[in-house]
Amino acid sequence: MLVRDSEESRLLRGHDEGSRSPQAVQRTVEFGIVEPSSDTDDPQSVVRWLRRNVRFFAIPVLVIGVPWALALSHSMQLRKSQHGANAGTGIEHRATPKLKQPRPHPTQQPQEQGSKVQPKQPDPQPLPKTMPQPLPQPKPSPKPQPKPQPNPQQRPQPQPKPTESQTKHSPKSSPKPQPSPEPKALPKPQPKPGPTPWPQVQPKLRPESSSPSRTAKPPLDEVCSSLGCDKPFIGVNLGGWLLLEGWIWSEEMESKDIPDEWSLIHKHGGPQSADAVSLMTKHWDTFLTSTHLDQLRDFGITHVRIPVGYWLVDYNFADGYVDGGKRFLHRGLAWLKERGMRAMLDMHALPGAQASSADWSGKEQETPLFFTDREHNERGREAMLGLARLIRSYEQDSQTSGVVCGMELMNEPDFTYWDTPRGIRETYEDMIPEIRRILPADKYMLFLNFQEFPRKVASTDWLSQMRLRNTNDFTNVVYDVHVYHSYGDDNRPGTHWDKSKDSCKTCCRDPKLLEPLVQGSLPMVIGEYGLNTGFFGDGDFRSKYWRDQLSLWTNTPGMVGSFLWNFRILPAPHNYYSEMSLLDLMSSNGGPLPSPKYLELGGVCMVHDLTKCPHF
């Protein structure tokens, strides 16, 4: 930049028009460049000025121009080399001036000076922000050993194992970079296989209308291995004890046209009358005794299923039931612990009933109000939570701890209400996560009963999908199947019981009914089955019938165990129901049934030729 002369400077130079002043001086300005004289008519003066200041122009030209020319030449050579390497691949690289050497990745080795320059490759896709970052490597020594430079496009080496806190926030899987073609001169290292990542997206529930899928099978939990039943247990129901059924106490109820517990208490004056309280207390005290449990244990029974009503945990005298059964339940669990036996508590009766015309629901209803009435449904759900809390409290009691291994949410619901508002499906999906906060999966099984029509698989498929969708809550959730052969099941219209055909159902038909559960890898339990056949008095057949059923329950994949219905039936005038009373059928009490300890249960129906099965 040149500085203009001021009026004062011209006077100091002694400037005269038409001549050059001998006192003219040159002025030093910015950058040390000497301003030329204002007398530009003399060409010699201009030449002298250029010679005197040429050094100030040459230095910037050398400093700026030469490096720029070298960089331009190098860039052209690099473009040519990359074009040759990618010939025929359709990949183009944009050459950019390398202004600053980027900081090497911690997993890369620094390139030794003087080593061969590698062509620039596109950077790999960055790892997610939540991926644990590798620990920084120590700075290389001044003279590192020569090592081949890793290719940025190759899959990175396994990262250091994250800590527990990092794992909680790490994604289940990370995206893999898409590699570009590598120069042939660089050998491709073989990365070590890392752990298989979990899928990022969990499968959604399939619509109900679609056919059940048998391709994606959830892993079968080792349910019993953690809960004391490494092989299928043999159990029995304690029905008719804490929840009455008219036919089990026929002399007091059925023979007097009293169908259910509510009607019995109402006939004896109501829940607060002394007569009703005395009647129920005596029944609770005598229907199940410690002697009964001794006999069951010696026979080979290890587990019991105990049906209860909602009023056991949510009592209100206005409902019409007598209070007090809870203390007898505690006593019974203490007896079981003394004998090394286990129990499952079954919510057998819900407010308003979960099935129509069911004498086992406490009070028969024409419509299952638990599914149709919001107030009954909400109260029933709270009763489920109340039973779960009661079970958890038994763990804090030294007399009952370790006895209860599970809970059933409801017994034999009307499957017509499977997918209705407040129906079976909605109730199970809502309540299982809440109950799991009280009864964790590593200590308790949850049993679900559906009463779906034979050969239908909506409930089976739903439970299989829920075990995939919600593993934490649905682990150790067990499908409860009830199998009876005494009520015309699967018989053609107009046909009747025939030993030569119907006795084959256990070996030839029931495995097909259980096949969807096996295909879905679902844990299952036979919550109820019976030895009543429809032709009374054939002890030899009943013994074989008992053996065949136990052989199927024992050898079905995923089977947790079975509960025979029932441990005891009080005498009735016609004696029809005695074939369902295990205490009366045991050989130790003079009955026809041998102990399971002495039965050959190594296969399904081993004494029969299954190739001769009739068609069902």
Order of alpha helices (4+ residues) and beta strands (2+ residues): alpha-alpha-alpha-alpha-beta-alpha-alpha-alpha-beta-alpha-beta-alpha-alpha-beta-alpha-beta-alpha-alpha-beta-alpha-alpha-beta-alpha-beta-alpha
